[in-house]
Amino acid sequence: MKKFSEYVFHTEEPPLFKVLITKRIEGNFFHLLVDLIVSDFASVQLLISEMGELLKGASLEKIRYKFSDYAMFNQQRKGSLKWHQDRMYWLERLKKLPEAPILPQDGRAADKCENTYEFYRFQKHINQSDWKRIKEIAGEYGVTVSSVLIGIYAEVISRWSSNKHFTLNLPIQNRPTIGNNTNSIVGDFTAVNLLEVNVTQNMSFIERVKEITKRLMEDLEHNSFSGVEVLRELSKVSEEKELLMPIVFTGVLKTDGTVGTIEYGFSHTPQV
């Protein structure tokens, strides 16, 4: 049997997931392999949480709405007054939207693996007391922990980028309320936000975090015109045939009370 880490799904051959349970001395381990074209990471966390509830003997509430209802709702929004207003907002933003960070390329990133889609994860764990203090400080300054993490990411990118005024690619959750149980639907609710970051300004870290937060909140108010649509419009006015914003910040914080934990994970992707 091919290893999970080596398996690649073909979108024309559903289902795009596989499951496996292994029994060990320390307990039973549930393995889930899923193509994230059909499920975002928040939905994966939902699946793991619901599995934990079922193993405890709980019953799950019946879902009235399906992902297809969300897709239809999303499609119907296109062409609406709000969509046109958001489109005008982004068309105006395109005039000043900076390019992606320009990072060093000295050959060290050249692919040396047979699997060209594979990449490595580097991990750093923060102990609970430090994480608690970070959340307390964020609250004192009126910003979210997610904004702080984006700010840290932007500072690191700017350290290595030759341009200090750049655009980051932020996958965001886009689960509109179309009825009850929409938060229980498994699917890909990911939308893209192109976040402008300017590190050339002389300001403190917390001031920059507030500036980033302000920009992000304003962008999200106009998210019915998606980041993919923004990139398409940007390509029309650019000399590049295929314009990408490849430097991505993804952050998923575990929800309090979630049953089940992810002990190990791996990823491979052709897009990033």
Contacts in CASP RR format, 6 or more apart in sequence:
PFRMAT RR
TARGET T0000
AUTHOR 0000-0000-0000
METHOD contacts of the structure
MODEL  1
MKKFSEYVFHTEEPPLFKVLITKRIEGNFFHLLVDLIVSDFASVQLLISE
MGELLKGASLEKIRYKFSDYAMFNQQRKGSLKWHQDRMYWLERLKKLPEA
PILPQDGRAADKCENTYEFYRFQKHINQSDWKRIKEIAGEYGVTVSSVLI
GIYAEVISRWSSNKHFTLNLPIQNRPTIGNNTNSIVGDFTAVNLLEVNVT
QNMSFIERVKEITKRLMEDLEHNSFSGVEVLRELSKVSEEKELLMPIVFT
GVLKTDGTVGTIEYGFSHTPQV
4 18 0 8 1.000
4 20 0 8 1.000
4 31 0 8 1.000
4 33 0 8 1.000
4 266 0 8 1.000
5 266 0 8 1.000
6 115 0 8 1.000
7 18 0 8 1.000
7 33 0 8 1.000
8 117 0 8 1.000
8 268 0 8 1.000
9 16 0 8 1.000
9 35 0 8 1.000
11 35 0 8 1.000
11 37 0 8 1.000
16 34 0 8 1.000
16 35 0 8 1.000
16 37 0 8 1.000
16 38 0 8 1.000
17 32 0 8 1.000
17 33 0 8 1.000
17 34 0 8 1.000
17 35 0 8 1.000
17 38 0 8 1.000
17 39 0 8 1.000
18 32 0 8 1.000
18 33 0 8 1.000
18 34 0 8 1.000
19 30 0 8 1.000
19 31 0 8 1.000
19 32 0 8 1.000
19 33 0 8 1.000
20 30 0 8 1.000
20 31 0 8 1.000
20 33 0 8 1.000
21 28 0 8 1.000
21 29 0 8 1.000
21 30 0 8 1.000
21 31 0 8 1.000
22 28 0 8 1.000
22 29 0 8 1.000
22 31 0 8 1.000
23 29 0 8 1.000
29 263 0 8 1.000
30 48 0 8 1.000
30 51 0 8 1.000
32 44 0 8 1.000
32 47 0 8 1.000
32 48 0 8 1.000
34 44 0 8 1.000
36 188 0 8 1.000
37 188 0 8 1.000
38 187 0 8 1.000
38 188 0 8 1.000
39 47 0 8 1.000
39 186 0 8 1.000
39 187 0 8 1.000
39 188 0 8 1.000
40 171 0 8 1.000
40 173 0 8 1.000
40 187 0 8 1.000
40 188 0 8 1.000
40 189 0 8 1.000
40 190 0 8 1.000
41 250 0 8 1.000
41 252 0 8 1.000
42 173 0 8 1.000
42 189 0 8 1.000
42 252 0 8 1.000
43 185 0 8 1.000
43 186 0 8 1.000
43 187 0 8 1.000
43 188 0 8 1.000
43 189 0 8 1.000
45 252 0 8 1.000
45 254 0 8 1.000
45 255 0 8 1.000
45 258 0 8 1.000
45 262 0 8 1.000
46 184 0 8 1.000
46 186 0 8 1.000
47 186 0 8 1.000
48 258 0 8 1.000
48 259 0 8 1.000
48 260 0 8 1.000
48 261 0 8 1.000
48 262 0 8 1.000
49 255 0 8 1.000
49 258 0 8 1.000
49 259 0 8 1.000
49 260 0 8 1.000
50 60 0 8 1.000
51 260 0 8 1.000
52 259 0 8 1.000
52 260 0 8 1.000
53 60 0 8 1.000
53 259 0 8 1.000
54 60 0 8 1.000
56 259 0 8 1.000
60 184 0 8 1.000
61 181 0 8 1.000
61 184 0 8 1.000
62 181 0 8 1.000
63 181 0 8 1.000
63 184 0 8 1.000
63 185 0 8 1.000
64 179 0 8 1.000
64 180 0 8 1.000
64 181 0 8 1.000
65 178 0 8 1.000
65 179 0 8 1.000
65 180 0 8 1.000
65 181 0 8 1.000
65 182 0 8 1.000
65 185 0 8 1.000
66 185 0 8 1.000
67 185 0 8 1.000
67 186 0 8 1.000
67 187 0 8 1.000
69 178 0 8 1.000
70 175 0 8 1.000
70 176 0 8 1.000
70 178 0 8 1.000
70 182 0 8 1.000
70 185 0 8 1.000
70 189 0 8 1.000
73 176 0 8 1.000
73 178 0 8 1.000
74 176 0 8 1.000
77 83 0 8 1.000
77 224 0 8 1.000
78 224 0 8 1.000
80 224 0 8 1.000
82 224 0 8 1.000
83 224 0 8 1.000
83 225 0 8 1.000
85 222 0 8 1.000
86 222 0 8 1.000
86 223 0 8 1.000
86 224 0 8 1.000
86 225 0 8 1.000
87 225 0 8 1.000
87 229 0 8 1.000
89 222 0 8 1.000
89 225 0 8 1.000
90 222 0 8 1.000
90 225 0 8 1.000
90 227 0 8 1.000
90 229 0 8 1.000
90 230 0 8 1.000
90 233 0 8 1.000
91 233 0 8 1.000
93 196 0 8 1.000
93 230 0 8 1.000
94 230 0 8 1.000
94 233 0 8 1.000
94 234 0 8 1.000
94 237 0 8 1.000
96 196 0 8 1.000
97 167 0 8 1.000
97 194 0 8 1.000
97 196 0 8 1.000
97 234 0 8 1.000
98 163 0 8 1.000
98 165 0 8 1.000
98 166 0 8 1.000
98 167 0 8 1.000
98 196 0 8 1.000
98 198 0 8 1.000
99 163 0 8 1.000
99 166 0 8 1.000
99 167 0 8 1.000
100 166 0 8 1.000
100 167 0 8 1.000
100 168 0 8 1.000
100 169 0 8 1.000
100 244 0 8 1.000
100 245 0 8 1.000
100 246 0 8 1.000
100 247 0 8 1.000
101 157 0 8 1.000
101 158 0 8 1.000
101 160 0 8 1.000
101 161 0 8 1.000
101 163 0 8 1.000
101 166 0 8 1.000
101 168 0 8 1.000
101 247 0 8 1.000
102 161 0 8 1.000
102 162 0 8 1.000
102 163 0 8 1.000
102 166 0 8 1.000
103 157 0 8 1.000
103 160 0 8 1.000
103 161 0 8 1.000
103 162 0 8 1.000
103 247 0 8 1.000
104 160 0 8 1.000
104 162 0 8 1.000
115 268 0 8 1.000
116 270 0 8 1.000
117 268 0 8 1.000
117 269 0 8 1.000
117 270 0 8 1.000
118 268 0 8 1.000
119 267 0 8 1.000
119 268 0 8 1.000
119 269 0 8 1.000
119 272 0 8 1.000
121 265 0 8 1.000
121 266 0 8 1.000
121 267 0 8 1.000
126 134 0 8 1.000
134 145 0 8 1.000
134 148 0 8 1.000
135 145 0 8 1.000
138 144 0 8 1.000
138 145 0 8 1.000
138 147 0 8 1.000
138 148 0 8 1.000
141 206 0 8 1.000
141 209 0 8 1.000
141 210 0 8 1.000
143 206 0 8 1.000
143 209 0 8 1.000
143 210 0 8 1.000
143 213 0 8 1.000
144 213 0 8 1.000
145 253 0 8 1.000
146 251 0 8 1.000
146 253 0 8 1.000
147 209 0 8 1.000
147 212 0 8 1.000
147 213 0 8 1.000
147 216 0 8 1.000
148 209 0 8 1.000
149 249 0 8 1.000
149 251 0 8 1.000
150 168 0 8 1.000
150 170 0 8 1.000
150 195 0 8 1.000
150 209 0 8 1.000
150 212 0 8 1.000
150 216 0 8 1.000
150 249 0 8 1.000
151 197 0 8 1.000
151 205 0 8 1.000
151 208 0 8 1.000
151 209 0 8 1.000
151 212 0 8 1.000
153 168 0 8 1.000
153 249 0 8 1.000
154 168 0 8 1.000
154 197 0 8 1.000
154 199 0 8 1.000
154 208 0 8 1.000
154 212 0 8 1.000
155 199 0 8 1.000
155 205 0 8 1.000
155 208 0 8 1.000
157 166 0 8 1.000
157 168 0 8 1.000
157 197 0 8 1.000
157 247 0 8 1.000
158 164 0 8 1.000
158 166 0 8 1.000
158 197 0 8 1.000
158 199 0 8 1.000
164 198 0 8 1.000
164 199 0 8 1.000
164 200 0 8 1.000
165 196 0 8 1.000
165 197 0 8 1.000
165 198 0 8 1.000
165 199 0 8 1.000
165 200 0 8 1.000
166 196 0 8 1.000
166 197 0 8 1.000
166 247 0 8 1.000
167 194 0 8 1.000
167 195 0 8 1.000
167 196 0 8 1.000
167 197 0 8 1.000
167 245 0 8 1.000
168 194 0 8 1.000
168 195 0 8 1.000
168 197 0 8 1.000
168 245 0 8 1.000
168 247 0 8 1.000
168 248 0 8 1.000
168 249 0 8 1.000
169 192 0 8 1.000
169 193 0 8 1.000
169 194 0 8 1.000
169 195 0 8 1.000
169 245 0 8 1.000
169 246 0 8 1.000
169 247 0 8 1.000
169 248 0 8 1.000
169 249 0 8 1.000
170 192 0 8 1.000
170 193 0 8 1.000
170 194 0 8 1.000
170 195 0 8 1.000
170 216 0 8 1.000
170 248 0 8 1.000
170 249 0 8 1.000
170 250 0 8 1.000
171 190 0 8 1.000
171 191 0 8 1.000
171 192 0 8 1.000
171 193 0 8 1.000
171 248 0 8 1.000
171 250 0 8 1.000
172 190 0 8 1.000
172 191 0 8 1.000
172 192 0 8 1.000
172 193 0 8 1.000
172 220 0 8 1.000
172 223 0 8 1.000
173 189 0 8 1.000
173 190 0 8 1.000
173 191 0 8 1.000
174 189 0 8 1.000
174 190 0 8 1.000
174 191 0 8 1.000
174 223 0 8 1.000
175 182 0 8 1.000
175 183 0 8 1.000
175 185 0 8 1.000
175 189 0 8 1.000
176 182 0 8 1.000
191 223 0 8 1.000
191 226 0 8 1.000
191 227 0 8 1.000
192 226 0 8 1.000
192 227 0 8 1.000
192 228 0 8 1.000
192 230 0 8 1.000
192 231 0 8 1.000
193 216 0 8 1.000
193 219 0 8 1.000
193 220 0 8 1.000
193 223 0 8 1.000
193 227 0 8 1.000
194 219 0 8 1.000
194 227 0 8 1.000
194 230 0 8 1.000
194 231 0 8 1.000
194 245 0 8 1.000
195 212 0 8 1.000
195 215 0 8 1.000
195 216 0 8 1.000
195 219 0 8 1.000
195 249 0 8 1.000
196 215 0 8 1.000
197 212 0 8 1.000
197 215 0 8 1.000
198 211 0 8 1.000
199 208 0 8 1.000
201 208 0 8 1.000
201 211 0 8 1.000
203 211 0 8 1.000
231 243 0 8 1.000
231 244 0 8 1.000
231 245 0 8 1.000
234 243 0 8 1.000
235 241 0 8 1.000
235 242 0 8 1.000
235 243 0 8 1.000
246 272 0 8 1.000
248 272 0 8 1.000
END
